Amino acid sequence: MATQLGDGFDVGGIRLDRPFKIRRLGHFGFNSRNMNAAMHFYRDLLGFQVTDTLDFGPRAKDPSDLEGLGDTKGYFMRYGTDHHAFVLFPHDVRKAVDYNTTMVEGATMNQITWQVGSLREVRAANDWFSEIGIKVDRSGRDIPGSNWHVYPADPDGRRNELFYGIEQIGWNGLSKPKNMYEQKFMQAPELPYMSEAEEVRIARAAGVEMDTGTNSLDQGAAEFDVGGVLLPRPFKITGIGPVGLFAEDMPEVLRFYTETLGFVPTETVHWNGQDCHFLRCGAEHHSLALYPMSLRADLGLTDWSTNMAFGVRLNDYAQLKNAIAWLQKKGVKIRYFPHELFPGMDYTAIAIDPDGHAVQLYCYMEQIGWDGRPRPADQRRVIDNDNWPETLDATTDSFAGEQFMGPWG
């Protein structure tokens, strides 16, 4: 499916080393052993809005396998217009049904999802992974969310996803009605495929009621003035990522993300006798960070997960400070890791979720220019985690990079 040009591939008229180009982190998910508490944390406290659910219960061969396991549904959540940016699945339920062969111990991230530029890139990636011997869990199209995808696993068993075309949630907050999905794709599509506009036209002609999807507008009472908008909490999520991972075999994991998926190394930091690698897919200093597994115990993180951190970006420094104070009042444990572990990120704080996962709260990410060079370490802001200042002086790339589109609430 990909046009090969000598030693490279034609990707939209640009010669690249692989038949796709990752543009950004699209969405991310955790498996939880305590769904009620995790939903409270991610929905009620952080403010992700539920757009759809997926019930794993009907997949059980014997209903008795699910006894005592609690909620059998997975939840798809958004902070902007993408159908989902965060996904929360019930760990024990998934283990009990049809995921026993794909759930690797420690890989509590149910998906690490990267956006590519076109449906053709998704199909070409699927074919290329097969050619070079990369294991693919599945390919096809997701329901809910409508995004076309292919799932390659990294050497530590974590499920990455390359996708194109995720459903967008508009001003009315409604997801697509479930009866729009007349066909489920479990393999890569034949190209070219019809546009989404044509799918909508066909659904309307078939009499599908377009206003029956899940409504994600109800966020609770709005009592905080956040940049001039009344919101239910004193901050607004405006981005996700970077993703931090612990690696068992660092050379193999690093090779997968750079040589197979195409991430570009930005910087390597030496900490506690170990090398930590920071990789990018666009202009941000890093979208992915790889840390040696031996540092997990040094940082006091749960040995249940190979996740080091999941980044949640807030709009500005004032909101970051307000979020930390508000979350602490709500009983969330806040920690501060050595700033050397997060080059290019200024002030950050770690909120620990009910399963022990580290959620990294921040507001700034250094931007990389045309020459591909990060800011020299001696020219970065000096971070003192014991004394956060009231305000910060601007840097040359303050409020640069990808901006949040649309209203905050």
C-alpha positions in Angstrom: 0.0 0.0 0.0 2.9 2.4 0.6 4.9 3.7 -2.3 8.5 2.8 -1.8 11.2 5.2 -3.2 14.6 3.5 -3.2 15.6 3.5 0.5 12.5 5.4 1.7 8.8 5.8 1.4 6.5 8.4 -0.2 4.4 9.8 2.6 2.3 12.6 1.2 5.0 13.5 -1.2 7.8 13.6 1.4 10.5 10.9 1.4 10.6 9.2 4.9 12.3 6.2 6.4 9.0 4.5 7.2 5.6 4.7 5.5 4.0 6.9 8.2 4.8 9.9 10.4 3.6 10.2 14.0 2.2 13.7 14.6 1.1 13.7 18.2 -0.1 11.7 21.2 -3.9 11.3 20.5 -5.1 9.4 23.5 -3.9 7.3 26.4 -5.5 4.8 28.8 -5.1 3.0 32.1 -6.5 -0.3 33.4 -7.8 0.2 36.9 -8.3 -2.3 39.8 -10.6 0.3 41.5 -12.9 1.7 38.9 -15.1 3.7 41.2 -12.2 5.6 42.8 -10.4 6.0 39.4 -13.5 7.4 37.8 -13.9 9.9 40.6 -10.2 10.9 40.2 -10.2 11.3 36.4 -13.8 12.5 35.8 -14.8 14.4 38.9 -11.4 15.8 40.0 -9.3 16.2 36.8 -12.4 17.0 34.7 -12.3 14.5 31.8 -15.8 14.2 30.3 -17.3 10.8 29.5 -18.3 10.5 25.8 -19.0 6.8 25.6 -18.8 3.4 27.4 -17.9 -0.1 26.3 -19.3 -3.1 28.2 -16.9 -6.0 28.4 -19.4 -8.1 30.3 -21.0 -9.8 27.3 -17.6 -11.1 26.2 -17.3 -13.4 29.2 -17.7 -17.1 28.2 -19.3 -17.7 31.6 -21.1 -14.9 33.5 -19.9 -16.4 36.8 -16.3 -15.4 35.8 -17.3 -11.8 36.5 -18.9 -12.3 39.9 -17.5 -9.8 42.5 -15.5 -7.9 39.8 -17.7 -4.8 39.9 -18.3 -2.4 37.0 -17.8 -4.3 33.7 -17.7 -1.1 31.5 -14.8 0.9 30.1 -15.1 4.7 29.8 -14.0 6.9 27.0 -13.3 10.5 28.0 -12.3 13.8 26.5 -11.1 17.3 27.4 -11.5 18.9 24.0 -13.2 17.9 20.7 -11.5 14.5 20.2 -14.0 11.8 21.0 -11.5 10.5 23.6 -8.2 11.6 25.0 -8.3 9.3 28.0 -9.6 5.7 28.4 -10.3 3.9 31.7 -10.8 0.1 31.5 -11.6 -2.4 34.4 -8.4 -4.4 34.8 -9.9 -7.5 36.5 -12.8 -7.7 34.1 -10.6 -7.6 31.1 -8.4 -10.3 32.6 -11.5 -12.4 33.0 -12.8 -12.1 29.5 -11.1 -12.2 26.1 -7.8 -10.3 26.8 -5.9 -12.9 28.7 -3.5 -13.4 25.8 -2.8 -9.7 25.2 -2.6 -8.3 28.7 1.1 -8.3 29.8 1.8 -8.0 33.6 2.9 -4.5 34.4 1.6 -3.0 31.2 -1.3 -1.3 32.9 -1.5 1.2 30.0 -4.4 -0.1 27.9 -3.3 2.0 25.0 -0.7 4.6 24.0 -2.1 6.1 20.9 -0.3 8.2 18.3 -1.9 10.1 15.4 -0.6 9.8 11.9 -1.6 11.9 9.0 -4.0 9.8 6.8 -5.8 6.5 6.5 -3.3 5.5 3.9 -0.5 5.8 6.5 -2.5 3.5 8.9 -2.9 0.9 6.2 0.8 1.2 5.1 2.0 0.9 8.7 0.0 -2.3 9.1 1.6 -3.8 6.0 5.1 -2.6 6.9 4.9 -3.9 10.5 4.1 -7.3 9.0 7.0 -7.1 6.6 9.5 -6.3 9.2 8.2 -8.8 11.8 6.6 -6.4 14.3 3.8 -8.1 16.2 0.4 -6.4 15.7 -2.4 -7.2 18.1 -5.2 -6.0 15.8 -6.1 -3.5 13.1 -9.3 -2.1 11.7 -11.6 0.6 13.2 -12.5 1.4 16.8 -16.0 1.6 18.1 -16.6 4.0 19.9 -14.5 6.8 18.4 -14.6 5.8 14.7 -10.8 6.0 14.4 -8.9 3.6 12.0 -6.0 1.9 13.7 -3.2 -0.6 13.9 -1.8 -1.8 17.3 1.9 -2.7 17.5 3.3 -3.8 20.9 6.6 -2.6 22.2 9.2 -5.0 23.6 7.8 -4.8 27.1 4.3 -5.7 25.9 2.7 -2.2 26.0 0.0 -1.7 23.3 0.8 1.3 21.1 -1.8 2.4 18.5 -1.4 4.4 15.3 -4.6 6.0 14.3 -6.3 8.3 11.9 -9.7 10.0 11.9 -11.1 10.1 15.4 -14.6 11.3 15.8 -15.0 14.9 16.9 -17.5 16.1 19.5 -19.1 19.4 18.7 -20.9 22.3 20.5 -23.8 20.0 21.6 -21.5 17.6 23.4 -23.0 14.5 21.7 -21.1 11.5 20.5 -22.2 9.5 17.4 -25.3 7.3 18.0 -24.2 3.7 18.4 -26.6 2.5 15.7 -24.5 4.5 13.1 -21.9 1.7 13.3 -23.4 -0.7 10.8 -20.1 -2.4 10.2 -17.3 -3.3 12.5 -13.8 -3.5 11.0 -11.4 -6.0 12.5 -8.8 -5.8 9.8 -7.1 -3.1 7.7 -9.5 -1.6 5.1 -9.2 -1.7 1.4 -8.4 1.8 0.0 -9.8 4.2 -0.9 -12.7 4.2 1.7 -15.7 6.5 1.8 -15.4 9.8 3.7 -17.1 10.3 7.1 -19.4 12.8 5.5 -20.7 10.0 3.2 -21.1 7.7 6.3 -23.2 10.4 7.9 -25.3 10.9 4.8 -26.0 7.2 4.6 -27.0 7.0 8.2 -29.4 10.0 7.8 -30.9 8.3 4.8 -31.4 5.2 6.8 -33.3 7.1 9.4 -30.7 7.0 12.2 -31.6 9.6 14.9 -28.5 11.8 15.1 -29.2 13.2 18.6 -29.1 9.9 20.5 -25.4 9.7 21.4 -23.9 10.2 24.8 -24.0 13.7 26.1 -20.8 14.9 27.8 -21.7 18.4 28.7 -22.7 17.9 32.4 -19.6 18.7 34.5 -21.2 19.8 37.7 -21.8 23.2 39.3 -19.5 25.9 37.9 -18.1 28.0 40.8 -14.5 28.9 39.8 -13.5 31.9 37.7 -10.9 30.3 35.4 -9.5 32.9 33.0 -12.9 34.6 32.9 -15.0 31.5 32.5 -17.0 29.8 35.3 -15.9 26.2 35.6 -16.5 23.4 38.2 -12.8 23.3 39.1 -10.1 26.0 39.2 -8.2 24.7 36.1 -8.8 23.3 32.7 -7.0 20.4 31.0 -5.7 21.7 27.6 -3.5 18.8 26.5 -2.2 15.4 27.3 1.3 13.9 27.2 4.1 13.3 27.5 4.1 9.6 28.3 6.8 8.3 30.6 7.6 4.6 30.5 10.0 2.3 32.5 12.0 0.0 30.3 13.2 -3.5 31.2 15.6 -3.7 28.2 16.4 -0.1 27.4 18.3 -0.7 24.1 15.4 -2.8 22.7 12.7 -0.4 23.8 14.7 2.6 22.6 15.2 0.9 19.3 11.5 0.2 18.9 10.4 3.7 19.5 13.1 5.3 17.4 13.7 2.9 14.5 10.2 1.3 14.3 7.9 4.2 15.3 10.2 7.0 14.2 10.6 9.1 17.4 13.5 11.5 17.3 15.9 11.6 20.3 16.0 15.1 21.8 18.0 14.6 25.0 19.5 12.0 27.3 19.8 12.7 31.0 22.1 10.8 33.4 20.4 10.4 36.8 21.2 8.1 39.7 23.8 6.3 37.5 21.2 5.6 34.7 20.4 7.1 31.3 16.9 8.5 30.7 15.9 9.2 27.1 13.5 11.9 25.9 12.0 11.5 22.4 9.8 13.7 20.2 7.5 13.4 17.3 6.9 17.1 16.6 8.1 20.4 18.0 7.7 19.6 21.7 10.8 18.7 23.6 9.5 15.3 24.2 6.2 13.3 23.7 7.8 10.1 25.1 10.3 9.6 27.9 12.0 6.3 28.7 13.4 5.5 32.1 15.4 2.4 33.3 13.2 0.0 35.3 15.7 0.2 38.2 14.6 3.8 38.8 11.0 2.8 39.6 11.9 1.7 43.2 14.1 4.8 43.6 11.1 7.0 42.9 8.8 5.0 45.2 6.3 4.2 42.4 4.1 1.2 42.4 5.6 -2.1 41.1 2.3 -3.0 39.6 2.9 -0.8 36.6 5.6 0.0 34.1 4.2 3.5 33.6 6.4 6.2 34.9 4.1 9.2 34.3 1.2 10.4 32.2 1.3 14.1 31.5 -1.8 16.4 31.8 -1.2 19.9 30.6 -3.0 22.9 32.1 -3.3 26.3 30.4 -0.9 28.3 32.5 1.2 28.5 35.7 -1.6 30.1 37.8 -3.9 27.2 36.9 -1.2 24.7 37.7 -0.8 26.1 41.2 -4.5 26.2 41.7 -4.9 22.6 40.6 -2.3 21.4 43.0 -3.9 23.2 46.0 -7.4 22.1 45.0 -6.5 18.5 44.4 -4.7 18.3 47.8 -7.8 19.6 49.5 -9.7 16.8 47.8 -7.4 14.2 49.3 -5.1 13.6 46.3 -1.5 12.8 47.1 0.9 15.2 45.4 4.5 14.5 45.0 7.5 16.3 43.5 10.2 14.4 41.5 13.7 15.7 40.8 13.4 18.3 38.0 16.3 16.7 36.2 13.9 13.9 35.2 11.8 16.3 33.2 14.0 18.4 31.0 12.2 21.0 29.0 9.2 21.1 31.4 9.8 23.7 34.1 7.6 23.3 37.2 5.7 20.0 37.4 3.8 18.1 40.1 2.8 14.4 40.4 -0.7 13.5 41.4 -1.0 9.8 42.4 -4.2 8.1 41.1 -6.1 5.4 43.1 -4.1 2.7 41.4 -0.7 4.3 42.1 -0.2 5.7 38.6 1.7 9.0 38.4 -0.2 11.8 36.6 2.2 14.6 35.8 0.6 18.1 36.1 2.4 20.9 34.1 1.8 23.9 31.9 5.0 24.4 29.8 6.9 22.3 27.3 10.0 23.6 25.6 9.7 23.9 21.8 12.3 22.6 19.3 13.0 24.7 16.3 14.1 24.0 12.7 17.6 23.1 13.8 16.4 20.3 16.0 18.3 21.5 19.1 16.9 21.7 22.6 17.7 24.7 24.9 21.1 24.2 26.6 20.6 23.0 30.2 22.5 25.9 31.6 20.0 28.3 29.9 16.9 26.7 31.4 14.9 28.0 34.4 16.3 26.9 37.8 13.6 24.8 39.5 13.2 24.8 43.3 10.4 22.4 44.2 10.3 23.7 47.7 9.7 27.3 46.7 7.5 27.8 43.7 7.4 31.6 42.9 4.2 33.6 42.6 4.8 34.3 38.9 7.4 33.3 36.3 9.3 35.4 33.9 8.4 34.6 30.3 10.7 32.6 28.1 11.1 32.9 24.3 8.6 30.0 23.9 6.1 30.7 26.6 2.6 29.9 25.4 4.1 28.5 22.2 3.4 25.1 20.7 0.0 23.5 20.1 -2.9 25.6 21.5 -6.2 24.4 22.8 -9.0 25.0 20.4 -12.5 25.9 21.4 -14.1 27.1 24.7 -13.0 25.7 28.0 -16.5 24.6 29.1 
